[in-house]
Amino acid sequence: MEHCILQVALDTPLDLTFDYRWRQTAAEPLPQVGQLAIVPFGRREAAGVIVGIAGHSEVPEAKLKDVLAVRSQLPPLSPQWLALCGFAADYYQRPLGEVALPGLPKNLRILKTVALDRALKKLAKSVTEHDASPVNTPQLNAEQQQAVSAIAEAKGFAPLLLYGVTGSGKTEVYLQAAAGILAAADAAGELAQILILVPEINLTPQLESNIRTRFPGLDVVSLHSGLAEGERTLNWLAAHLGRARIILGTRLAILASLPHLKLIVIDEEHDPSYKQQEGLRYSARDLAVWRAHQLAIPVVLGSATPSLETWQHAQAKRYRKLELRERAVKDAVLPQVRMIDMERDKPADGLTSTLVAALKLRLERGEQSLLFLNRRGYAPVLSCDSCGWISNCTRCTSFMVLHKPDRRLRCHHCSLELYIPKSCPTCGNIDLQPLGRGTQRVEEGLQSLFPQARILRIDADSTRLKGSAQTAFDSVHRGDVDILIGTQMVAKGHDFKRLTLVGVMNPDTALFSHDYRASERLFAQLMQVAGRAGRAGQKEGGSVSQVMIQSRYPNHPLYSAVVGHDYDGFATSLLEERQQAALPPFIYQALLRAEARELDTALAFLQDAVACIEHHGITMHDPIPMTMTRVANVERAQLLVECSSRPGLQAFLKDWMQILRQTKTRAKWSLEVDPVDI
């Protein structure tokens, strides 16, 4: 029997690896770097990644513990994958294990191998001959063909911005570019994998169905958090073993093991959903670009409204810009955008007479309409006119939202639920009134206005059950819905063939947000939801596709840009403002957050964090309470750090984190690099 020392990275807050003793038996092969190991850690078993193998350890022999198991039935994770995790750990200032382990299926991280062995057997039985040749390939227009050719001809690392208006056929470009790369690999006797990222889970079923139809002989898998554990294990293994040729996923898929990756596509690259907001706060878009650079492959960033960071890269010629200025379907044109002045056309039940008349016309013509309101629930707040009581959350700095169908008040931040009070808790008044409108209240009003219409609401409340979102979208695609009401879930990616009218309700609040990114997000949101209309072209005798935006500020420059479909002008103007104000992408930021039962404790920690290190060339702003100061009875504060140099900021953060990790405090703290919400 021989033994060696395995250096293992574990999912812990400690930024170090742990040494374990491995004893060889006759039946076991030697372990390799990149394999998974199950080890004792404290009083529990933990999974880790082997990152080094040594002949001895600095840890005394008596304190070394034995490895419980090594996943030798799996090929090791590649050096490139380990390098990706290492980069993410360094850049986002997290331990390596916190990056590498959470993205792996749970069935790989437990001592028992029953589920893993079952998945491996299932994969082994399903071996088939694959043909990457697509079927039923649509004819491309000139712009689409130029884009496909540019991707196919790209050599080495090639970041490409596919800037196309909504409905311009960006997905078709992705698929035909992927087909070309797969076919070229097959001809050379090589394996190739394509990774396509989408911002949200509900966008995967329709796209996956299209891909499977186009490539019937190929293994296509999805990777996202909505999968059952067994399915996620099977799909991850198919990707890791090279069986899956096209991998479709949300942001977590960027950390998947893809040993034969040849192309990365980031659809709707501007979407903030690509930024993880808990734990490892990474940007899947940024990691995708780094991974493409690491592997020397093309990466395509697609959007009708690119992020300002991506737009600046394209303007500076760091990214190649490929443009699709026309809609792909013959006779399909961008919808007319019309502003409705709510000071002149006073709304009743949230809807102006102009919008009601437009909805009625579509109903008469058998066409579909979409009402977009990015606020779920019945009303944002319940109030008492007599004493001024409002439904504040007792645990958060927020209101409790009225959910009338459930007869509940619900906090959307801490999930606290209460029955709707029968009378005012302060003065006893029984006449409590809802203030404002959410999607539930709009649905109620429409049912009263159009009792014969088939009305469907799609939001986080109506799609809680697994599969319910896809069922709802399928009913829209079949034409079983006349009026669709929805939040941002319906605003992007969906191809509604029968939809000719989009009505936008209550967008004005974003015009006056303290968040400097609010205008960028509002513009993107409006352009994306507007793009749902008229995608199939105007039918004979049908309506001209229209977008109607209700606003009290119809002459605002942002709305003028939306009316003109002028992203170029809007983005150029916004970049000039950002440069003058020294805001990203012209400066680099990190945000240190602290949480505690008392706000003073969180602020004191942040003040000590400022004082604990010299920060020449670094701007450290004063610690302040967060906008949402209290969530679930936890007080929160933040400290913004800025630097004109990305390497300078990274060097500072590395030294700073070493100090902060040794600081004793009652506050819980975390660091976010390149924050998107400040």
BAGUTI-566209 format. One record per residue (C-alpha): residue in three letters; y, z, x. Coordinates in steps of 0.001 Angstrom, whole numbers, padded with zeros to 6 digits, always signed. Layout:
<recs>
ALAYZX...
</recs>
This chain:
<recs>
MET+000000+000000+000000GLU+003452-000927+001226HIS+006825+000022-000081CYS+010454-001055+000189ILE+013839-000021-001161LEU+015305-001902-004106GLN+019080-001767-004527VAL+019678-001897-008256ALA+022876-002447-010272LEU+022874-000432-013516ASP+025065-000467-016599THR+027105+002620-015692PRO+030806+003354-015134LEU+029999+004066-011480ASP+031020+001228-009187LEU+027971+001351-006933THR+024302+000404-006726PHE+021338+002783-006718ASP+018374+002886-004331TYR+014816+003089-005680ARG+011444+003077-003955TRP+009050+000274-004830ARG+005371+000779-004044GLN+003270-002374-003812THR-000104-002649-005483ALA-002608-005433-004993ALA-001829-006976-008387GLU+001940-007112-007965PRO+003985-009771-006161LEU+006861-008754-003946PRO+010095-008204-005894GLN+013003-010617-005461VAL+016755-010330-005641GLY+017830-011299-009167GLN+014797-009837-010919LEU+015112-007154-013559ALA+013771-003676-012858ILE+013172-000680-015130VAL+014046+002551-013348PRO+014471+006259-014148PHE+018128+007232-014439GLY+018816+010850-015249ARG+016653+011755-018206ARG+016245+008201-019463GLU+014890+004834-018484ALA+017400+002141-017604ALA+017275-001558-016877GLY+018951-002930-013798VAL+019284-006056-011708ILE+017897-006068-008167VAL+020829-007051-005945GLY+019321-006175-002577ILE+016039-005308-000829ALA+015936-003089+002262GLY+013394-001465+004515HIS+014995+001978+004328SER+017638+003945+002432GLU+020409+006321+003369VAL+019211+008508+000496PRO+016799+011230+001664GLU+013164+010363+000987ALA+012698+013422-001211LYS+015462+012277-003557LEU+014284+008709-003972LYS+012675+007818-007299ASP+010081+005147-007892VAL+010721+001922-009801LEU+008908+002000-013144ALA+008465-001763-013522VAL+009718-005117-012285ARG+009958-008077-014660SER+007876-010266-012343GLN+006805-012545-015217LEU+010333-013982-015241PRO+011957-016155-012579PRO+014773-014196-010921LEU+018354-014659-012020SER+019947-017180-009696PRO+022331-016401-006820GLN+024953-018421-008721TRP+024557-016188-011778LEU+024845-013069-009645ALA+027962-014540-008011LEU+029468-015191-011460CYS+028865-011572-012468GLY+030238-010418-009127PHE+033424-012419-009614ALA+033895-011082-013149ALA+033314-007509-011922ASP+035888-007895-009146TYR+038506-009699-011210TYR+038287-007444-014269GLN+037836-004309-012126ARG+034482-003250-013578PRO+031174-002193-011975LEU+028728-005052-011435GLY+026111-003520-013736GLU+028598-003328-016626VAL+029018-007086-016356ALA+025433-008186-015694LEU+023377-006004-018041PRO+025040-005986-021510GLY+024680-009758-021892LEU+020902-009633-021461PRO+018609-009335-024516LYS+017502-005810-025328ASN+013835-006821-025109LEU+014282-007445-021387ARG+015842-004021-020860ILE+013075-001743-022183LEU+009910-000564-020464LYS+007505-002018-023032THR+006969-005765-022639VAL+005317-006570-025968ALA+008316-008443-027409LEU+009006-010210-024105ASP+005370-011288-023680ARG+005279-012529-027269ALA+008416-014619-026709LEU+007040-016094-023491LYS+003779-017069-025230LYS+005707-018667-028073LEU+007733-020729-025623ALA+004597-021759-023724LYS+002946-023029-026913SER+005962-025126-027917VAL+006037-027395-024853THR+006867-030978-025901GLU+008048-034162-024292HIS+011814-034358-024578ASP+013985-037405-025039ALA+017698-036853-024519SER+018635-040158-026143PRO+020848-039539-029191VAL+020261-041238-032546ASN+022782-042560-035084THR+025605-042572-032571PRO+028929-043294-034339GLN+031265-045941-032981LEU+034097-044435-030942ASN+037696-045542-031106ALA+039493-046532-027896GLU+040917-043070-027174GLN+037568-041368-027748GLN+035797-043870-025499GLN+038338-043302-022723ALA+037759-039556-022988VAL+033959-039912-022850SER+034229-042207-019853ALA+036556-039809-018047ILE+034099-036949-018493ALA+031142-039083-017423GLU+032943-040320-014314ALA+034178-036893-013242LYS+032904-035861-009839GLY+032558-032245-008770PHE+034791-029630-010338ALA+036922-031393-012950PRO+038903-029397-015540LEU+039832-031691-018433LEU+042055-030839-021393LEU+040919-032811-024452TYR+044157-032655-026432GLY+043433-034133-029844VAL+044995-033724-033250THR+042856-032084-035916GLY+040224-034519-037156SER+040535-036759-034093GLY+036819-036544-033302LYS+036779-034108-030395THR+033249-033005-031339GLU+032026-036597-031127VAL+033502-036825-027629TYR+031628-033657-026649LEU+028328-034976-027984GLN+028536-038423-026442ALA+029673-037004-023103ALA+026742-034571-023219ALA+024355-037420-024071GLY+025522-039365-021041ILE+025056-036447-018666LEU+021604-035627-020064ALA+020494-039257-019854ALA+021721-039586-016274ALA+019817-036447-015291ASP+016655-037691-016973ALA+016946-041021-015173ALA+017228-039172-011858GLY+014255-036966-012669GLU+016440-033874-012873LEU+017095-031199-015467ALA+020518-030795-017025GLN+021916-028183-019402ILE+025075-028392-021512LEU+026955-025278-022637ILE+029220-025618-025684LEU+031357-022604-026552VAL+032909-022010-029981PRO+035261-019140-030840GLU+033430-017648-033835ILE+029859-017194-035082ASN+030520-018911-038433LEU+031301-022165-036596THR+027859-022369-034989PRO+025557-023360-037920GLN+027343-026604-038833LEU+027724-027677-035207GLU+024139-026707-034352SER+022890-028756-037295ASN+024891-031777-036120ILE+023542-031417-032573ARG+019925-031110-033735THR+020323-034182-035935ARG+021843-036145-033069PHE+019270-034994-030470PRO+016018-034526-032415GLY+013857-034393-029281LEU+015847-031734-027474ASP+015591-027963-027406VAL+018898-026645-028777VAL+019573-022904-028991SER+022393-020636-030076LEU+023515-017445-028352HIS+025740-015017-030223SER+025792-011425-031411GLY+024713-012310-034954LEU+021165-013203-033933ALA+018226-010911-034577GLU+016926-009382-031348GLY+013714-011419-031314GLU+015552-014703-031830ARG+018132-013817-029215THR+015373-013045-026703LEU+013613-016333-027404ASN+016840-018338-027098TRP+017949-016562-023907LEU+014545-017186-022310ALA+014673-020858-023305ALA+018021-021126-021523HIS+016919-019095-018487LEU+013714-021090-018040GLY+015510-024422-018391ARG+013764-025290-021656ALA+016948-025368-023712ARG+019018-028395-022823ILE+022009-027726-025100ILE+023200-024149-025525LEU+025727-023378-028248GLY+027362-019981-028263THR+030307-017685-028644ARG+032047-015969-025732LEU+028992-013956-024607ALA+027142-017206-023853ILE+029337-017806-020792LEU+027337-015051-019050ALA+023966-016560-019981SER+021521-017615-017267LEU+021709-021425-017141PRO+020076-022607-013917HIS+020653-026337-014554LEU+024178-026279-015989LYS+025977-029647-015661LEU+028790-029497-018248ILE+030774-026767-020019VAL+032711-027445-023226ILE+035163-024906-024663ASP+036025-025925-028216GLU+039284-024538-029673GLU+040054-023214-026205HIS+043307-021636-027397ASP+041551-019206-029715PRO+042130-015501-028913SER+038519-014775-029920TYR+037463-015943-026456LYS+038946-012706-025074GLN+036617-009717-025359GLN+038523-006700-026685GLU+036059-003909-025878GLY+034169-002842-022764LEU+034403-005639-020228ARG+037617-007299-021434TYR+036895-010747-020072SER+038175-014175-021075ALA+035243-016524-021692ARG+037587-019478-021256ASP+038733-018336-017810LEU+035198-017479-016701ALA+034054-020912-017895VAL+036622-022586-015664TRP+035567-020404-012711ARG+031881-021114-013365ALA+032560-024857-013447HIS+034424-024548-010133GLN+031550-022537-008652LEU+028973-025163-009685ALA+031229-028177-009025ILE+030826-029566-012560PRO+033226-030757-015291VAL+034657-028347-017849VAL+036261-029694-021027LEU+038831-027574-022868GLY+039386-028980-026356SER+042197-028136-028756ALA+044850-029547-031045THR+047066-026646-030002PRO+046199-025722-026409SER+047054-022292-025065LEU+050267-022236-023069GLU+048280-021345-019945THR+046149-024470-020326TRP+049146-026614-021288GLN+051004-025497-018170HIS+047985-026392-016002ALA+047940-029854-017596GLN+051691-030312-017123ALA+051305-029358-013461LYS+048415-031876-013096ARG+045925-029146-012234TYR+044009-030175-015365ARG+043596-033790-016415LYS+044885-034371-019938LEU+042876-036651-022241GLU+044673-037424-025503LEU+043417-038238-028995ARG+046518-038978-031046GLU+044856-040477-034128ARG+042290-039184-036591ALA+038816-040557-036052VAL+037999-041499-039663LYS+039396-044847-040769ASP+042464-044489-043029ALA+042601-040721-042380VAL+046091-039612-041390LEU+047613-036246-040660PRO+048678-034438-043848GLN+052265-034278-044986VAL+053669-030815-044327ARG+056230-029511-046799MET+058192-026293-046694ILE+058742-024419-049976ASP+061853-022220-049989MET+060839-019007-051731GLU+064494-018076-052269ARG+064888-021111-054510ASP+061403-021366-055972LYS+060677-017721-056766PRO+056942-016977-056638ALA+055055-015463-059547ASP+051916-013590-058539GLY+052506-014846-054995LEU+052501-018550-055912THR+055580-020766-056303SER+055737-023234-059177THR+055574-026103-056674LEU+052287-024879-055234VAL+050836-024165-058688ALA+051674-027717-059818ALA+049999-029132-056698LEU+046857-027067-057343LYS+046767-028283-060949LEU+047029-031927-059851ARG+044078-031549-057460LEU+041993-029934-060168GLU+042695-032844-062510ARG+041635-035315-059823GLY+038478-033409-058865GLU+039740-032667-055355GLN+039529-029434-053397SER+042364-027110-052419LEU+042582-024313-049872LEU+044879-021314-050067PHE+045286-019596-046712LEU+046342-015949-046544ASN+045468-014016-043425ARG+045243-010669-045189ARG+042055-009472-046820GLY+041725-006854-049520TYR+043622-006666-052809ALA+046914-005292-051490PRO+048051-003930-048109VAL+049155-000629-049628LEU+049110+001444-052819SER+052341+003248-053698CYS+054016+005617-056132ASP+057435+004533-057431SER+058298+008074-058509CYS+058098+009947-055207GLY+057583+007213-052613TRP+054011+008171-051689ILE+052088+005385-049972SER+048427+005164-049039ASN+048623+006096-045369CYS+045392+006563-043464THR+044951+010209-042527ARG+043260+009239-039252CYS+045314+006233-038104THR+048880+005039-037813SER+048274+002505-040549PHE+047999+002026-044281MET+044800+002151-046281VAL+044222-001230-047875LEU+043485-001418-051591HIS+040114-003030-052350LYS+040222-003226-056130PRO+036755-004734-056825ASP+035146-001881-054864ARG+037577+000682-056308ARG+038284+001891-052802LEU+041071+002448-050341ARG+039842+001297-046951CYS+041306+001574-043463HIS+040654-001629-041526HIS+040972+000213-038217CYS+038716+003277-038524SER+036721+002217-041650LEU+037651+005375-043578GLU+037022+004854-047305LEU+038383+006825-050246TYR+038201+006398-053997ILE+041404+005081-055537PRO+043257+008182-056760LYS+043736+008461-060529SER+047209+009843-059965CYS+049688+010272-057132PRO+048434+012980-054724THR+052039+014160-054267CYS+053677+014143-057721GLY+050851+013419-060162ASN+052284+010120-061412ILE+049468+007998-062881ASP+051327+004707-062543LEU+050392+003737-058985GLN+051279+000201-057943PRO+049859-002189-055328LEU+052417-003599-052901GLY+051916-007038-051397ARG+048953-009351-051736GLY+045605-009833-050102THR+042967-012460-050761GLN+041349-010435-053564ARG+044610-010253-055524VAL+045277-013959-055054GLU+041758-014688-056311GLU+042427-012589-059415GLY+045696-014425-060078LEU+044103-017845-059703GLN+041295-016967-062097SER+043970-016139-064668LEU+045953-019329-063978PHE+042950-021676-063837PRO+040109-020082-065845GLN+038003-023270-065718ALA+038291-023735-061949ARG+035481-022891-059555ILE+037164-020437-057191LEU+035636-019015-054018ARG+036995-016408-051619ILE+035811-016373-047999ASP+036846-013435-045846ALA+035247-010575-043930ASP+034650-008654-047174SER+032913-011449-049062THR+030678-012423-046128ARG+029321-009061-044976LEU+025684-009918-045577LYS+023851-011966-042984GLY+023881-015635-043899SER+026461-015204-046656ALA+029204-017012-044730GLN+027025-020072-044187THR+025978-020053-047844ALA+029631-019949-048885PHE+030652-022789-046580ASP+027677-024866-047732SER+028883-024555-051334VAL+032314-025845-050282HIS+030780-028806-048444ARG+028609-029652-051488GLY+031693-029826-053672ASP+030765-026776-055762VAL+034201-025229-055172ASP+037572-026374-056524ILE+039864-023807-054901LEU+038971-021976-051722ILE+040873-018834-050732GLY+040418-017578-047216THR+041616-015864-044096GLN+041438-017224-040544MET+037677-017676-041075VAL+038428-020931-042918ALA+041315-022099-040748LYS+039486-023815-037912GLY+036545-026015-037073HIS+035340-026758-040622ASP+035188-030344-041831PHE+035922-030182-045577LYS+035538-033785-046764ARG+036979-033322-050267LEU+039948-031118-049398THR+043394-032680-049893LEU+045705-029677-050311VAL+046348-026633-048148GLY+048710-023904-049347VAL+049890-021273-046856MET+051016-017897-048174ASN+053057-015217-046421PRO+053253-016531-042828ASP+056760-015140-042189THR+055749-011733-040835ALA+054648-013279-037536LEU+058163-014646-036976PHE+059466-011149-036308SER+056561-009587-034437HIS+057158-007523-031286ASP+054302-009479-029656TYR+055709-012349-027615ARG+052542-014350-028304ALA+052981-014157-032089SER+054874-017441-032440GLU+052309-019284-030320ARG+049483-017924-032460LEU+051268-018637-035743PHE+051948-022237-034770ALA+048326-022748-033742GLN+047093-021099-036933LEU+049288-023268-039159MET+048333-026469-037349GLN+044652-025579-037487VAL+044604-024736-041196ALA+046755-027789-041953GLY+044130-029870-040198ARG+041538-029020-042840ALA+043296-031407-045277GLY+042712-035150-045521ARG+040005-035422-042870ALA+037971-037991-044821GLY+040881-040332-045567GLN+042611-041055-048856LYS+040373-042293-051635GLU+041578-044964-054058GLY+043554-043231-056776GLY+043347-039945-054880SER+046053-037623-053656VAL+047935-037892-050405SER+046815-034943-048302GLN+049473-032252-048207VAL+050181-028875-046655MET+052623-026595-048472ILE+053997-023578-046639GLN+055773-020919-048680SER+058528-019235-046660ARG+061836-017434-046961TYR+062901-019041-043678PRO+062019-022728-044194ASN+064500-023915-041550HIS+063038-021824-038732PRO+062446-023990-035611LEU+058752-023109-035588TYR+058290-024508-039082SER+060258-027620-038136ALA+057776-028245-035321VAL+054853-027756-037731VAL+056365-030211-040234GLY+056670-032782-037454HIS+053210-032039-036004ASP+055151-031599-032760TYR+053028-029422-030526ASP+054390-031096-027405GLY+057988-030169-028161PHE+057088-026690-029373ALA+054974-025896-026305THR+057596-027241-023899SER+060314-025124-025523LEU+058118-022024-025559LEU+057188-022451-021895GLU+060875-022615-020987GLU+061482-019364-022884ARG+058525-017688-021158GLN+059762-018772-017730GLN+063266-017478-018392ALA+061890-014167-019667ALA+059357-013841-016804LEU+056388-013716-019162PRO+052884-015167-018781PRO+051891-017714-017637PHE+054723-017257-015133ILE+053787-013683-014295TYR+050492-011799-014077GLN+049790-008640-016014ALA+047362-005768-016382LEU+047405-003055-019014LEU+046199+000507-018427ARG+045322+002228-021700ALA+044673+005921-022230GLU+043231+007785-025219ALA+043161+011505-025974ARG+043224+013946-028850GLU+046857+014658-028024LEU+049401+011980-027177ASP+050938+014108-024405THR+047594+014132-022587ALA+047368+010338-022630LEU+050998+009921-021530ALA+050606+012500-018758PHE+047623+010625-017341LEU+049595+007374-017310GLN+052561+009062-015644ASP+050249+010441-012961ALA+048794+006949-012571VAL+052249+005607-011749ALA+052922+008362-009212CYS+049558+008256-007433ILE+050135+005034-005472GLU+052836+003047-003719HIS+053523-000142-005618HIS+055794-002393-003570GLY+056000-005834-005176ILE+054466-004451-008359THR+056440-003671-011518MET+055110-000639-013384HIS+056757-000129-016749ASP+057192+003263-018361PRO+054154+004655-020204ILE+054640+004325-023965PRO+052620+005003-027122MET+050750+001955-028391THR+052048+000237-031524MET+048983+001507-033363THR+049332+004949-031823ARG+046525+006790-033607VAL+043116+005360-034506ALA+040338+007593-035850ASN+042304+010716-034829VAL+042613+009524-031238GLU+046105+009122-029777ARG+046702+006059-027621ALA+049235+005072-024978GLN+049619+002246-022488LEU+051157+001285-019159LEU+052036-002343-018368VAL+051749-003550-014763GLU+053183-006896-013616CYS+053303-008988-010452SER+054528-012501-009629SER+051365-013102-007558ARG+047831-013056-008956PRO+046271-012161-005555GLY+048934-009487-005105LEU+048118-007936-008468GLN+044375-008060-007756ALA+044776-006342-004383PHE+046879-003610-005956LEU+044446-003069-008850LYS+041494-002711-006494ASP+043193+000105-004553TRP+044559+001673-007735MET+041178+001773-009462GLN+039593+003575-006510ILE+042175+006330-006905LEU+042001+006501-010701ARG+038196+006745-010733GLN+038500+009940-008700THR+041219+011413-010917LYS+040231+014288-013170THR+041650+013944-016668ARG+040814+014708-020272ALA+042010+011243-021244LYS+039668+008300-021643TRP+041139+005273-019941SER+040474+001573-019450LEU+042080-001357-017688GLU+042571-004848-019101VAL+043481-007709-016794ASP+045405-010590-018418PRO+045925-008707-021697VAL+046470-010732-024851ASP+047737-007882-027060ILE+050530-005699-025723
</recs>
